[in-house]
Amino acid sequence: MTAAHRPSLADATRGRILFGGDYNPEQWPEETWHEDVRLMRDAGVNSVTLGVFSWSRLEPEPGAREFGWLDTLMDLMHANGVGVVLATPTSAPPPWLGRLHPDTLPRDENGDVEWWGGRQHFSHSSATYRRYAAAITEDLAARYGGHPALTMWHINNEYCTADHGDEAAVAFRRWLRARYGTLDALNTAWGTDFWSQRHDSWESVLPARRTHYLKNPAQVLDFRRFTSDMLLECYLAERDIVARHTPHLPVTTNFMPLFFGQDTWRWAEEEDVVSVDLYPDPRDPQGARHGALVQDLTRSQARGPWMLMEQAAGPVNWRGVNHPKPPGLNRLWSLQAVARGADAVCYFQWRQSRQGAEKFHSGMVGHAGERGRAFQEVKRLGAELAAIGPEVSGSRIRADIVILHDWHAWWAGSQDGRPSTHVDHAAVLHAWHRALCEAHLTADFAHPEHDLGGYRLVVVPQLYAMTDAAIDNLLAHVRGGGALVTGFLTGVADQDDRVRPGGMDARLRELFGIRTLHEWWPLEPGEDVVTDGFRGTLWSEELEAEPDAVEAVYRGGELDGLPAVLRKDRAWYVSTLPEPEALRALLARIAADAGARPVLEGLPPEVEAVRRGELLFLLHHGREPVTVALPGTRHDLLTGKPCTDEITLGRYGVAVLRP
């Protein structure tokens, strides 16, 4: 059964915004449960996730089942009007599973066992693990599939486990046989004639284990693909079990924000609800921009409303220094998620733990209790979400601009032995998305092979490796009248990480007016290059181009007078990373030429504007009051008051405006 034939987030939200978070009542005596539901009602909580880390409680020994405590909680939630997202507990197997079945434990690239005592300690390829995971999932679905509190299923948690062990090696070979068919095809794809790596049998093919020197980059690339696919197999096995019992209920699992290890384009196709965990650093000046990127990407994967599965009400516990959120920031970032398409705003976790590894990770109810600032801010947010939910839920965001991103290109471009270890795909992606945000231009994301019809401008910050289909897609977009702007190190390699002749695909070179790409000139940290009108960092290139295609040249240094920015008709190529203001100005110019307009003109620099359906969200990321000019009279859903011609936003202020 595919996600296209399954329920959606709308079946769980029912015209409102889901609000709540992970609830781990097994950590607390039963009398606390009743106090919790009182506080949940007070805060407007309408959804909790149960059971994420409950395997050892549900199955204290092999084959045993203890559901009584969960029965009580399901009934308690239903009696108090709180829906339950029920999780399969398979991300944290009980200690007895690893003790009795060592084959269920993953091994790292050195062959060392990753023991129980933390979480995610399972081998995705272990038949024993999969058998036990299916059994507990089957029994949960059979017992609670008809419970009136159940609104959604949450499979596992933050899939991220790699395994380099022997069972994974067998599965890797099986995966490679399916991909390549023959050993000769594998040897060709991996370029094994380099360094005498040619395989004479499938038995010699191993996961990307520790080597004396640089690993085969194509082998590493395929191992990353394999790992993502094996984890997806685990998800699908459990998803299919719960879907069989409850075909009317949506199923999800939570992505981590722009996580390196999963091809979440592929995963999103198999989810009814696309959900993500998001934890920007409160002290990071670009924290809100990071949040916006993750939200735009998640919305694009969902192709509509999505679920913020986890965020923090205050500090986390896993940074070197864990800062709390200043007053108002939790509300601001939560409403930013709603502005960018979220129909569910949830937290890890409801009540802050007193024991365990995350006792200093904040909760909706912190150690200070209901009088604490965290809970008081949660109460305010819950009331506001309840007020705007009926007008927001289900509405869409329209964008004229799309950013292309591909995990396979990221994996291939992150190999050892590359021209510069300082070029980070995610950082380049952030820089380009930030430039669009600061120009108040709304953008979707897409896979390079997705349909690009309907977009005026396609933005490619960096796609080191591209399939022929992806390149043809870009060419078709430009030939069809669309605009394209591409950053450096794009189209260098094919899907097997084989460098294309000329150092960039010939079709792309022709598209941009590049005659010859002579050399890549990466820059040292702190080094820059000067071009006509701006400075560039991180990278530069020695290009020979068609004279009419040169938009800007390098000034000074080894590249003096050579092309820096190219434009041929509607296709642009930028061979360095312009400083932030210059990149913003360049993308704003290209967008305007393509007919893409800002949400609002003349906004203060710290105000973000997003249009969702008929509603205009204004989010102020600064501390000093600002006044924003408005196009006519609008009604603020948060205050209930009309706004004529302008509105003043205070520290971390938000307005949700209806025409």
C-alpha positions as CSV (number, residue, x, y, z in Angstrom):
1,M,0.0,0.0,0.0
2,T,1.5,3.4,-1.0
3,A,1.1,6.7,0.8
4,A,-1.0,7.9,-2.1
5,H,-3.8,5.6,-1.0
6,R,-3.5,6.3,2.7
7,P,-5.0,8.9,5.0
8,S,-3.4,12.4,5.6
9,L,-2.6,14.8,8.3
10,A,-6.1,16.3,7.8
11,D,-7.6,13.1,9.2
12,A,-5.9,13.7,12.5
13,T,-6.1,17.5,12.7
14,R,-9.8,17.8,11.8
15,G,-9.6,21.5,11.1
16,R,-7.4,22.5,14.0
17,I,-3.7,22.6,14.8
18,L,-2.4,19.6,16.7
19,F,-0.6,20.8,19.9
20,G,1.2,18.7,22.4
21,G,4.3,16.4,22.5
22,D,6.0,13.2,23.5
23,Y,4.6,12.0,26.8
24,N,6.6,9.4,28.8
25,P,4.3,8.7,31.8
26,E,6.1,5.4,32.6
27,Q,8.8,7.7,34.2
28,W,6.2,8.9,36.7
29,P,3.9,7.5,39.4
30,E,0.3,7.2,38.4
31,E,-0.9,10.1,40.6
32,T,1.2,12.4,38.3
33,W,-0.8,11.2,35.3
34,H,-3.9,12.9,36.6
35,E,-2.0,16.1,37.4
36,D,-0.7,15.9,33.8
37,V,-4.1,15.8,32.2
38,R,-5.2,18.7,34.3
39,L,-2.3,20.7,33.0
40,M,-2.8,19.5,29.5
41,R,-6.4,20.8,29.5
42,D,-5.1,24.1,30.9
43,A,-2.6,24.4,28.2
44,G,-4.9,23.5,25.3
45,V,-3.0,20.3,24.5
46,N,-5.0,18.1,22.1
47,S,-2.4,15.5,21.2
48,V,0.3,13.4,22.9
49,T,2.7,10.8,21.6
50,L,2.9,7.7,23.8
51,G,5.2,4.7,23.8
52,V,8.2,6.0,21.9
53,F,10.7,4.5,24.4
54,S,8.5,1.9,26.2
55,W,9.7,-1.4,24.8
56,S,11.1,-2.7,28.0
57,R,7.9,-1.8,29.9
58,L,5.7,-3.3,27.2
59,E,7.8,-6.5,26.9
60,P,9.8,-6.8,30.1
61,E,11.1,-10.3,29.0
62,P,10.9,-12.1,25.7
63,G,7.3,-12.7,24.6
64,A,5.7,-11.1,27.7
65,R,3.2,-8.3,27.3
66,E,2.3,-5.7,29.9
67,F,-0.3,-3.5,28.4
68,G,-2.3,-2.6,31.6
69,W,-0.5,0.7,32.2
70,L,-0.9,1.8,28.6
71,D,-4.6,0.8,28.7
72,T,-5.1,3.2,31.6
73,L,-3.3,6.0,29.8
74,M,-5.2,5.5,26.6
75,D,-8.5,5.7,28.5
76,L,-7.3,8.7,30.5
77,M,-6.3,10.6,27.4
78,H,-9.6,9.9,25.7
79,A,-11.6,10.9,28.8
80,N,-9.8,14.3,28.8
81,G,-10.2,15.0,25.1
82,V,-6.5,14.4,24.2
83,G,-5.8,12.3,21.1
84,V,-2.9,9.8,21.0
85,V,-0.2,9.4,18.4
86,L,0.8,5.9,19.4
87,A,4.5,5.0,18.7
88,T,6.1,1.6,18.0
89,P,8.9,1.4,20.6
90,T,11.4,-0.1,18.3
91,S,14.1,2.6,18.4
92,A,15.2,1.5,21.9
93,P,15.2,-2.3,22.3
94,P,15.3,-3.6,25.9
95,P,18.6,-4.9,27.2
96,W,17.5,-8.5,27.1
97,L,17.3,-8.4,23.3
98,G,21.0,-7.5,22.9
99,R,22.0,-9.8,25.7
100,L,20.2,-12.8,24.3
101,H,20.7,-11.9,20.6
102,P,24.0,-10.1,20.0
103,D,23.3,-10.2,16.3
104,T,20.7,-7.4,16.9
105,L,23.5,-5.0,17.9
106,P,25.1,-2.8,15.2
107,R,28.8,-2.5,14.6
108,D,30.7,0.6,13.7
109,E,33.2,0.9,10.9
110,N,36.0,-0.5,13.2
111,G,33.9,-3.6,13.9
112,D,33.2,-2.5,17.5
113,V,29.8,-3.3,19.0
114,E,27.4,-0.5,19.9
115,W,25.9,-1.8,23.1
116,W,22.6,-1.2,24.8
117,G,22.5,1.6,27.4
118,G,21.6,4.4,25.0
119,R,19.1,4.2,22.2
120,Q,19.1,3.3,18.4
121,H,21.1,0.3,19.3
122,F,19.7,-2.0,16.7
123,S,21.0,-3.5,13.4
124,H,18.7,-2.6,10.6
125,S,19.7,-5.8,8.8
126,S,19.2,-8.2,11.7
127,A,16.5,-10.7,11.0
128,T,16.1,-11.2,14.8
129,Y,15.6,-7.6,15.4
130,R,13.1,-7.3,12.6
131,R,11.2,-10.3,14.0
132,Y,10.9,-8.9,17.5
133,A,10.0,-5.4,16.2
134,A,7.3,-6.9,14.0
135,A,5.9,-8.9,16.9
136,I,5.5,-6.0,19.4
137,T,4.1,-3.8,16.6
138,E,1.6,-6.4,15.7
139,D,0.4,-6.7,19.2
140,L,0.2,-3.0,19.7
141,A,-1.9,-2.5,16.6
142,A,-4.2,-5.4,17.4
143,R,-4.8,-4.1,20.9
144,Y,-5.2,-0.4,20.3
145,G,-6.3,-0.2,16.6
146,G,-9.9,0.4,17.7
147,H,-9.3,2.6,20.7
148,P,-11.1,5.9,20.3
149,A,-8.1,7.9,21.5
150,L,-5.9,6.7,18.7
151,T,-5.4,9.4,15.9
152,M,-2.1,8.5,14.3
153,W,0.8,6.0,14.3
154,H,4.4,7.0,14.9
155,I,6.9,4.4,13.8
156,N,10.2,4.1,15.6
157,N,12.0,7.4,16.2
158,E,14.7,9.4,14.4
159,Y,16.0,6.5,12.2
160,C,19.7,7.0,12.0
161,T,21.5,3.7,12.7
162,A,24.3,2.5,10.5
163,D,25.7,-1.0,10.7
164,H,29.0,-2.4,9.3
165,G,28.6,-5.9,10.8
166,D,28.5,-9.3,9.1
167,E,24.7,-9.5,8.7
168,A,24.8,-6.0,7.2
169,A,27.5,-7.2,4.8
170,V,25.2,-9.9,3.5
171,A,22.4,-7.5,3.1
172,F,24.7,-5.0,1.4
173,R,25.7,-7.6,-1.2
174,R,22.1,-8.5,-1.8
175,W,21.3,-4.8,-2.3
176,L,24.2,-4.4,-4.7
177,R,23.1,-7.4,-6.7
178,A,19.7,-5.8,-7.1
179,R,21.2,-2.5,-8.2
180,Y,23.9,-3.7,-10.6
181,G,23.0,-7.3,-11.5
182,T,26.5,-8.4,-12.2
183,L,29.9,-8.1,-10.5
184,D,31.4,-6.6,-13.6
185,A,28.8,-3.8,-13.5
186,L,29.6,-3.2,-9.9
187,N,33.3,-3.0,-10.6
188,T,32.6,-0.5,-13.4
189,A,30.4,1.6,-11.2
190,W,32.9,1.6,-8.4
191,G,36.0,2.2,-10.6
192,T,37.8,-0.7,-8.9
193,D,40.7,-0.7,-11.4
194,F,41.9,2.2,-9.3
195,W,44.2,0.9,-6.5
196,S,43.7,-2.7,-7.5
197,Q,40.3,-3.0,-5.8
198,R,38.6,-5.1,-8.5
199,H,36.4,-7.8,-6.9
200,D,36.5,-11.4,-8.1
201,S,33.6,-12.5,-6.0
202,W,30.6,-11.0,-4.2
203,E,32.0,-12.4,-0.9
204,S,34.9,-9.9,-1.1
205,V,32.5,-6.9,-1.2
206,L,32.1,-5.3,2.3
207,P,30.4,-2.4,3.9
208,A,32.5,0.8,4.1
209,R,34.7,-0.4,7.0
210,R,37.8,1.2,8.3
211,T,40.7,1.2,5.8
212,H,44.3,2.1,6.0
213,Y,43.9,5.1,3.7
214,L,41.1,6.7,1.7
215,K,38.0,4.5,1.1
216,N,36.6,4.0,-2.4
217,P,34.2,6.9,-2.7
218,A,31.7,5.1,-4.9
219,Q,31.6,2.2,-2.3
220,V,30.9,4.8,0.5
221,L,28.2,6.4,-1.6
222,D,26.5,3.1,-2.2
223,F,26.8,2.2,1.5
224,R,25.0,5.4,2.4
225,R,22.3,4.6,-0.1
226,F,22.0,1.1,1.3
227,T,21.8,2.3,4.9
228,S,19.0,4.7,4.0
229,D,17.2,1.9,2.2
230,M,17.6,-0.7,5.0
231,L,16.2,1.7,7.6
232,L,13.3,2.4,5.2
233,E,12.7,-1.3,5.0
234,C,12.4,-1.4,8.8
235,Y,9.9,1.5,8.7
236,L,7.8,-0.1,5.9
237,A,7.6,-3.4,7.7
238,E,6.1,-1.7,10.8
239,R,4.0,0.7,8.8
240,D,2.4,-2.1,6.9
241,I,1.5,-3.9,10.1
242,V,-0.3,-0.9,11.6
243,A,-1.9,0.1,8.3
244,R,-3.4,-3.4,8.0
245,H,-5.1,-3.0,11.4
246,T,-6.1,0.7,10.9
247,P,-6.3,1.6,7.3
248,H,-8.2,4.8,8.2
249,L,-5.4,6.3,10.3
250,P,-2.2,8.1,9.1
251,V,1.3,6.9,9.8
252,T,4.5,8.9,10.2
253,T,8.0,8.7,11.4
254,N,10.0,11.8,12.4
255,F,12.9,13.1,10.3
256,M,15.8,14.9,11.8
257,P,16.5,18.4,10.3
258,L,18.4,18.1,7.0
259,F,19.9,14.9,8.4
260,F,22.8,13.5,6.3
261,G,21.9,9.8,6.6
262,Q,18.5,9.5,5.0
263,D,17.2,10.2,1.6
264,T,14.0,11.7,2.9
265,W,12.7,12.5,-0.6
266,R,12.4,8.7,-0.9
267,W,11.1,8.3,2.6
268,A,8.4,11.0,2.3
269,E,6.8,9.0,-0.5
270,E,6.0,6.3,2.0
271,E,4.6,8.5,4.8
272,D,1.0,9.7,5.2
273,V,2.3,12.5,7.4
274,V,5.7,14.1,6.9
275,S,7.1,15.1,10.3
276,V,10.4,16.6,11.5
277,D,12.2,17.4,14.7
278,L,13.7,20.9,14.8
279,Y,16.1,22.3,17.4
280,P,17.7,25.6,16.3
281,D,20.2,27.1,18.8
282,P,18.7,30.0,20.6
283,R,22.0,31.8,20.6
284,D,22.6,31.3,16.8
285,P,21.9,34.5,14.9
286,Q,20.8,32.4,12.0
287,G,18.6,30.0,14.1
288,A,15.4,31.3,12.6
289,R,16.8,31.0,9.1
290,H,17.8,27.4,9.8
291,G,14.3,26.8,11.0
292,A,12.8,28.3,7.9
293,L,14.9,26.1,5.6
294,V,13.9,22.9,7.4
295,Q,10.3,24.0,7.4
296,D,10.3,24.8,3.7
297,L,12.0,21.5,2.9
298,T,9.5,19.5,5.1
299,R,6.6,21.3,3.6
300,S,7.9,20.4,0.1
301,Q,8.3,16.8,1.0
302,A,4.8,16.7,2.4
303,R,3.4,18.6,-0.6
304,G,1.2,20.4,1.8
305,P,0.7,20.6,5.6
306,W,3.3,18.9,7.8
307,M,4.0,18.0,11.4
308,L,6.5,19.6,13.7
309,M,7.0,16.4,15.8
310,E,9.6,17.7,18.2
311,Q,11.0,21.0,19.4
312,A,12.2,22.3,22.7
313,A,10.3,24.6,25.0
314,G,13.6,25.7,26.5
315,P,17.1,24.4,26.4
316,V,18.3,21.1,25.0
317,N,21.0,19.0,26.7
318,W,23.4,18.0,23.9
319,R,25.2,21.2,22.9
320,G,28.4,22.2,24.7
321,V,26.6,25.0,26.4
322,N,22.8,24.7,26.4
323,H,21.1,28.0,26.5
324,P,17.4,28.5,27.3
325,K,15.1,30.3,24.9
326,P,14.6,33.9,25.8
327,P,11.0,34.9,26.6
328,G,8.9,34.9,23.5
329,L,11.3,32.9,21.3
330,N,9.4,29.6,21.7
331,R,6.2,31.3,20.6
332,L,7.9,33.0,17.7
333,W,9.6,29.9,16.3
334,S,6.4,27.8,16.8
335,L,4.3,30.3,14.8
336,Q,7.0,30.4,12.2
337,A,6.5,26.7,11.7
338,V,2.8,27.3,11.3
339,A,3.4,30.1,8.8
340,R,5.5,27.8,6.7
341,G,2.9,25.1,6.6
342,A,2.8,23.1,9.9
343,D,-0.6,21.9,11.0
344,A,1.0,20.3,14.2
345,V,3.2,22.0,16.7
346,C,4.6,19.5,19.2
347,Y,7.5,19.1,21.6
348,F,10.0,16.7,23.2
349,Q,8.7,16.3,25.8
350,W,5.6,17.0,27.9
351,R,7.1,16.8,31.4
352,Q,10.8,17.2,31.9
353,S,12.5,14.0,33.2
354,R,14.1,13.8,36.6
355,Q,16.4,10.9,35.6
356,G,18.2,9.6,32.6
357,A,20.3,11.2,29.9
358,E,17.8,13.9,29.0
359,K,16.9,15.3,32.5
360,F,18.4,18.6,31.5
361,H,16.4,18.7,28.2
362,S,13.5,21.1,28.7
363,G,9.8,20.0,28.7
364,M,6.5,21.8,28.3
365,V,6.3,21.3,32.0
366,G,9.8,22.0,33.3
367,H,11.3,21.3,36.7
368,A,9.8,24.7,37.8
369,G,6.3,23.2,37.3
370,E,3.2,25.0,36.2
371,R,4.4,28.3,37.6
372,G,7.5,28.1,35.4
373,R,8.0,30.4,32.5
374,A,8.1,27.5,30.0
375,F,4.7,26.3,31.0
376,Q,3.2,29.7,31.0
377,E,4.5,30.4,27.5
378,V,3.2,27.0,26.4
379,K,-0.3,27.9,27.7
380,R,-0.3,31.2,25.7
381,L,0.8,29.4,22.6
382,G,-1.9,26.7,23.0
383,A,-4.6,29.3,23.3
384,E,-3.4,31.1,20.2
385,L,-3.1,28.0,18.1
386,A,-6.7,27.1,19.1
387,A,-7.8,30.5,18.0
388,I,-6.1,30.5,14.6
389,G,-6.4,26.8,13.9
390,P,-9.7,26.7,12.1
391,E,-8.5,29.4,9.6
392,V,-5.0,28.0,9.1
393,S,-5.3,24.3,9.1
394,G,-5.2,22.7,5.7
395,S,-4.2,25.9,3.8
396,R,-1.3,25.9,1.4
397,I,1.7,28.1,0.5
398,R,2.3,29.0,-3.1
399,A,5.9,29.7,-4.3
400,D,7.2,30.8,-7.7
401,I,10.8,29.7,-6.8
402,V,12.1,26.2,-6.1
403,I,15.4,25.1,-4.7
404,L,16.8,21.8,-5.8
405,H,18.4,19.5,-3.2
406,D,19.4,15.8,-3.4
407,W,20.9,13.6,-0.7
408,H,22.8,11.5,-3.3
409,A,24.6,14.6,-4.5
410,W,25.4,15.6,-0.9
411,W,26.7,12.1,-0.1
412,A,28.9,12.0,-3.3
413,G,30.2,15.5,-2.7
414,S,31.2,14.8,0.9
415,Q,33.8,12.2,0.0
416,D,37.3,12.2,1.3
417,G,40.0,13.4,-1.1
418,R,37.9,16.3,-2.5
419,P,39.3,19.7,-3.6
420,S,38.3,21.4,-0.3
421,T,37.0,20.0,3.0
422,H,35.7,23.4,3.8
423,V,33.0,23.2,1.2
424,D,30.0,21.8,3.0
425,H,26.8,21.1,1.0
426,A,24.5,22.0,3.8
427,A,26.2,25.3,4.6
428,V,26.0,26.3,0.9
429,L,22.4,25.3,0.8
430,H,21.8,27.5,3.9
431,A,23.6,30.4,2.4
432,W,21.4,30.4,-0.7
433,H,18.1,29.8,1.1
434,R,19.0,32.6,3.6
435,A,19.6,35.0,0.8
436,L,16.1,34.2,-0.6
437,C,14.5,34.6,2.8
438,E,16.2,37.9,3.4
439,A,14.9,39.1,0.1
440,H,11.4,38.0,1.4
441,L,11.1,35.5,-1.4
442,T,9.2,32.3,-0.7
443,A,10.7,29.1,-2.1
444,D,9.8,25.4,-2.2
445,F,12.3,22.5,-2.4
446,A,12.3,19.8,-5.0
447,H,14.4,16.8,-6.0
448,P,16.3,17.5,-9.3
449,E,14.1,15.0,-11.2
450,H,10.8,16.4,-9.9
451,D,8.4,18.2,-12.2
452,L,9.5,21.9,-12.2
453,G,6.4,23.1,-14.1
454,G,4.8,26.1,-12.5
455,Y,8.0,27.6,-11.1
456,R,9.4,30.8,-12.6
457,L,12.9,30.3,-11.1
458,V,14.9,27.2,-10.3
459,V,17.7,27.7,-7.8
460,V,20.6,25.2,-7.6
461,P,23.0,26.1,-4.8
462,Q,25.1,23.0,-5.4
463,L,24.5,19.6,-7.0
464,Y,27.9,18.0,-7.3
465,A,26.5,14.7,-8.7
466,M,23.6,14.7,-11.2
467,T,21.9,12.0,-13.2
468,D,21.3,12.5,-16.9
469,A,17.6,12.8,-16.1
470,A,18.2,15.7,-13.7
471,I,20.3,17.5,-16.2
472,D,17.7,17.1,-18.9
473,N,15.1,18.4,-16.4
474,L,17.1,21.6,-16.0
475,L,17.5,22.0,-19.7
476,A,13.8,21.5,-20.3
477,H,12.9,24.1,-17.7
478,V,15.1,26.8,-19.4
479,R,13.9,25.8,-22.9
480,G,10.4,26.1,-21.6
481,G,10.9,29.8,-20.6
482,G,11.9,29.3,-17.0
483,A,14.9,30.9,-15.3
484,L,17.8,29.0,-13.6
485,V,20.6,30.1,-11.3
486,T,23.3,27.6,-10.3
487,G,26.1,27.7,-7.9
488,F,29.6,26.2,-8.2
489,L,30.5,22.5,-8.1
490,T,27.3,21.5,-9.9
491,G,27.1,18.8,-12.6
492,V,30.7,17.6,-11.9
493,A,29.9,13.9,-11.5
494,D,27.4,11.3,-12.5
495,Q,25.3,9.1,-10.2
496,D,28.3,6.8,-9.7
497,D,30.6,9.7,-8.6
498,R,32.4,9.5,-12.0
499,V,33.7,12.9,-13.0
500,R,32.1,14.0,-16.3
501,P,34.3,14.8,-19.2
502,G,35.4,18.4,-19.0
503,G,34.9,18.6,-15.2
504,M,31.2,19.6,-15.7
505,D,28.6,18.0,-17.9
506,A,28.9,19.3,-21.5
507,R,25.2,20.2,-21.7
508,L,25.4,22.4,-18.6
509,R,28.6,24.1,-19.9
510,E,26.8,24.9,-23.1
511,L,23.7,26.1,-21.2
512,F,25.9,28.6,-19.2
513,G,28.2,29.6,-22.0
514,I,31.3,27.9,-20.5
515,R,33.8,26.8,-23.1
516,T,36.4,25.3,-20.8
517,L,36.6,24.7,-17.0
518,H,40.4,24.8,-16.6
519,E,40.8,24.5,-12.8
520,W,38.9,24.6,-9.5
521,W,40.4,27.2,-7.2
522,P,39.2,26.5,-3.7
523,L,39.8,29.2,-1.1
524,E,41.2,29.0,2.4
525,P,39.1,30.0,5.4
526,G,39.3,33.8,5.6
527,E,40.4,34.1,2.0
528,D,38.2,35.9,-0.5
529,V,38.2,36.9,-4.1
530,V,37.1,40.2,-5.6
531,T,34.7,40.4,-8.5
532,D,32.8,43.2,-10.2
533,G,30.7,44.6,-7.3
534,F,31.2,41.9,-4.6
535,R,33.5,39.7,-2.8
536,G,33.4,35.9,-2.9
537,T,34.4,33.2,-0.4
538,L,35.0,29.5,-0.2
539,W,35.5,28.8,-3.9
540,S,36.5,30.2,-7.3
541,E,37.1,28.7,-10.7
542,E,39.3,29.2,-13.7
543,L,36.8,29.5,-16.6
544,E,36.9,30.3,-20.3
545,A,33.5,31.5,-21.5
546,E,31.6,32.9,-24.4
547,P,32.3,36.6,-24.3
548,D,28.6,37.5,-24.4
549,A,27.9,35.3,-21.4
550,V,30.2,37.0,-19.0
551,E,28.2,39.0,-16.3
552,A,31.1,39.6,-13.8
553,V,34.8,38.9,-13.7
554,Y,37.4,38.4,-11.1
555,R,39.6,41.4,-10.2
556,G,43.2,40.8,-9.1
557,G,45.0,37.6,-8.2
558,E,45.5,34.5,-10.4
559,L,42.1,34.8,-11.9
560,D,42.2,38.4,-12.8
561,G,39.9,39.2,-15.7
562,L,38.4,35.7,-15.9
563,P,34.6,35.1,-15.6
564,A,33.1,34.9,-12.1
565,V,29.4,35.1,-13.0
566,L,27.9,33.9,-16.2
567,R,24.5,34.6,-17.8
568,K,23.3,33.1,-21.0
569,D,19.7,34.0,-21.8
570,R,17.8,32.8,-18.7
571,A,20.6,30.6,-17.2
572,W,23.0,31.9,-14.6
573,Y,26.2,30.3,-13.2
574,V,27.9,31.7,-10.1
575,S,31.5,30.3,-9.6
576,T,32.1,31.5,-6.1
577,L,30.0,32.1,-2.9
578,P,29.1,35.8,-2.9
579,E,29.1,37.5,0.5
580,P,25.5,37.4,2.0
581,E,24.4,40.9,0.9
582,A,25.7,40.3,-2.6
583,L,24.0,36.9,-2.9
584,R,20.8,38.4,-1.7
585,A,20.9,41.2,-4.2
586,L,21.8,38.8,-7.0
587,L,19.0,36.4,-6.3
588,A,16.5,39.2,-5.8
589,R,17.5,40.6,-9.3
590,I,17.2,37.2,-11.0
591,A,13.9,36.5,-9.3
592,A,12.5,39.9,-10.3
593,D,13.6,39.3,-13.9
594,A,11.8,35.9,-13.7
595,G,8.6,37.5,-12.4
596,A,8.9,36.3,-8.8
597,R,8.0,39.0,-6.3
598,P,8.6,39.4,-2.5
599,V,5.7,38.7,-0.2
600,L,5.8,42.4,0.9
601,E,8.0,45.2,-0.2
602,G,10.0,47.4,2.1
603,L,10.1,45.2,5.2
604,P,12.5,45.8,8.1
605,P,15.4,43.4,7.9
606,E,14.4,41.4,11.0
607,V,10.8,40.9,9.9
608,E,9.9,37.7,8.0
609,A,6.7,37.7,5.9
610,V,5.0,34.5,4.7
611,R,1.7,34.1,3.0
612,R,-0.2,30.9,3.8
613,G,-3.5,30.7,2.0
614,E,-5.3,34.0,2.5
615,L,-3.3,34.8,5.7
616,L,-0.3,36.9,6.0
617,F,2.2,36.0,8.8
618,L,4.6,38.7,10.0
619,L,7.3,37.4,12.3
620,H,9.7,39.8,14.0
621,H,13.0,38.2,14.9
622,G,14.4,41.3,16.7
623,R,14.1,42.7,20.2
624,E,13.3,46.3,19.4
625,P,9.8,47.4,18.2
626,V,9.3,47.9,14.5
627,T,6.5,49.2,12.3
628,V,5.4,47.5,9.1
629,A,3.4,49.1,6.4
630,L,0.4,47.1,5.3
631,P,-1.5,47.1,2.0
632,G,-4.9,48.3,3.4
633,T,-6.8,47.1,6.4
634,R,-6.3,43.7,7.8
635,H,-7.6,41.8,10.9
636,D,-5.0,40.3,13.3
637,L,-6.3,36.9,14.4
638,L,-4.0,36.8,17.4
639,T,-5.3,40.1,18.9
640,G,-8.7,40.2,17.3
641,K,-8.1,43.8,16.3
642,P,-8.1,45.5,12.9
643,C,-4.8,47.0,11.5
644,T,-5.1,49.8,9.0
645,D,-2.1,50.7,6.8
646,E,0.5,49.6,9.4
647,I,1.2,47.4,12.4
648,T,3.8,47.6,15.2
649,L,5.5,44.4,16.3
650,G,7.3,44.3,19.6
651,R,10.1,42.0,20.7
652,Y,9.7,38.7,18.9
653,G,6.3,39.9,17.9
654,V,3.9,37.9,15.5
655,A,0.8,39.0,13.6
656,V,-1.5,36.7,11.7
657,L,-3.4,38.9,9.3
658,R,-6.5,38.2,7.4
659,P,-7.8,40.5,4.6
